[in-house]
Amino acid sequence: MPKLKDKILKNESWYIWQYIKHMRYIEFHQDKGGFHRLAYLWHWYKFKHLQFKLHFAIYPNTIGPGFRIYHVGAYTHVGPNVKIGRNCTMVSGVVFGNKNEEEDNRPVIVGDNCYFGMDCKILGPVKIGNNVTIGANAIVTKDIPDNAIVGGVNKILKFKD
């Protein structure tokens, strides 16, 4: 959690924390059912404002607890068909998308403790295992097993011990 000095100095960590906080409130109000409309609308407004400011498009109910995103920069997109596990980390520019122009709502499932490097792309319905590291500018279009380090286009560089 960022400190008061981060808010005063308008550091990016404060804005990222606010974005995730408002997204969690939206998830709470959506999952609760009979949500209080004014509270929901307030958090939705703040969420959308920060979404445009930070160049993020992370849909509610897609990321697990312990999610971290470190930098603001290139456009980051996590669609509604993505399920990301616990304690995953992203750097800016990560995009979860389709392989072709047609809409594809099949799920993209990411395991726990994964790391996504800068500007990596995950395309199509894939399953990524636990403890996977995906390097910068990598492209993933096939399933990745547990404990793998991925670089390039679907290239498993090695397995973690």
N, C-alpha and C positions, 0 to 999 in steps of 0.2 A: 504494500500500500504506500502510495507516495506521501511525502511530508508536506507540511504547510508551505515550506519554501518553494516546492514545485508548483503549487497553485499560484503563489505570488509572482514567481518568475515565468509562469506560463510554459513550463517544460512539457515536452510531449508525453512524458510518463503520466502526468496528471490527466491529460485529455484521453489517453488510451484507457486509463483506469475508469474515468467517467463513462466512456463509451461502453465498456463491459458492464459497469454497474447498472446503467440504464437498460441495457439488453437483459440483464438478469431480472430487473423489475418487470419488464415486459413479459418475460417468460413466466414469472410468478403470476401476473394478472391473467395471462392466457390460460395457464394450467389450472388456476383456481376456479374457473367457471364464472360464477356471478361476480365479476370484477367491478371495482369502483371505477366508473367511466372517467371521472376527472383525473384520478391518479394515473390511470392507463394512458390517457391522452397526453398528460404532462411528460411522462417518461418516453412515450413514442415521439413526441415533438423533439425533446432533447436528444434522443437516439438518432433521429433523422438528421438533425442539425450537425451533430458530431460525425455522422456518416459522411456527409458531404465535405466537411472540414478536413477529415483525416483520410479520405479516399478509401474507406473501408466499406464493404458490403458483406457483413457477416449476419446471416439470418438467425433469429432466435431459435432455441432448441436444437442447435447443431453442434455446439461445443461442450465438452465435459468440464468437470471441476478442475481447477488448477491450470487452466489455459493461460498461456502467456504470449503476448505479442510485443516485441521489443521496439520496433521502429515504425515511424510514419514515413512514407516515401511513395513508392510505386503502388498502383491500385491493387488492393487485396480483396479477393472474392471467395466467400464460402457459401455455396448455394443451399437451398432448402432440402436437397436430397442427400446432404453430407452428414455423417455422424462421426464426430471426432471424440476419441476417448479421453481418459484422464491425463493430466500433467503434460499436455502437448505444447510445443513452442513453435512459433512462427516468426519469421523475419518478413519485412515488407515485400510485396509483389507476388505472394503465393496466390495462385488461381486454381480453383476446382471448376472444371468445365466439361464440355461435351467434345467428342471426337469429330463430330460433323455438324452440319447446319440443323439437322432435325432435333426436335426437343427430345431429350432422353431423361426420364425421371427415375431410372434405376439407381439404387443407392450406391454411394461411395462410402465405404466403412474404413475408418482409421483406428488402429489400436491405441493402447496406452503408451505414454512416455515416448512419443515420436517428436522428431525435430525436422522442420522444413526450412531449408536454406533460402536465401534471397532469390526471388524471381523464378522459383520452381513451379511447374505446371503439372497438375494431376488431371488427366483427361479420361473421361468415360467412366463406366461403372467398374471400379477396382476395389480390391480389399488389400489394405496395407496392414501388416502385422504389428505386434508390439515391439517397442524398443528399436524402431527403424529411424535411420538418419538419411534424409534426402538432401543432397548437396545443392549448391547454388546453380541455378539455370538448368537443373535436371528436368526431364520430361518423363512422367510415369503414365503408361497406358496399359500395363499388365499388373497382375497381382504380385505383391511383394511379400515374401515370408518374414517370420520373426527375426529380429537381431541382425538385419541386413543394413549395409551402407550402400546407397544408390547414388550414381552419378551418370551424367550423360542421358542417353535415351534408353530407358529400361535396363541399364547396365548395373548389375550387382557387383560392386567393386570387391567387397569382402564381407565376411560375417564377424560380428562382435564376439568376443570370448565370453 
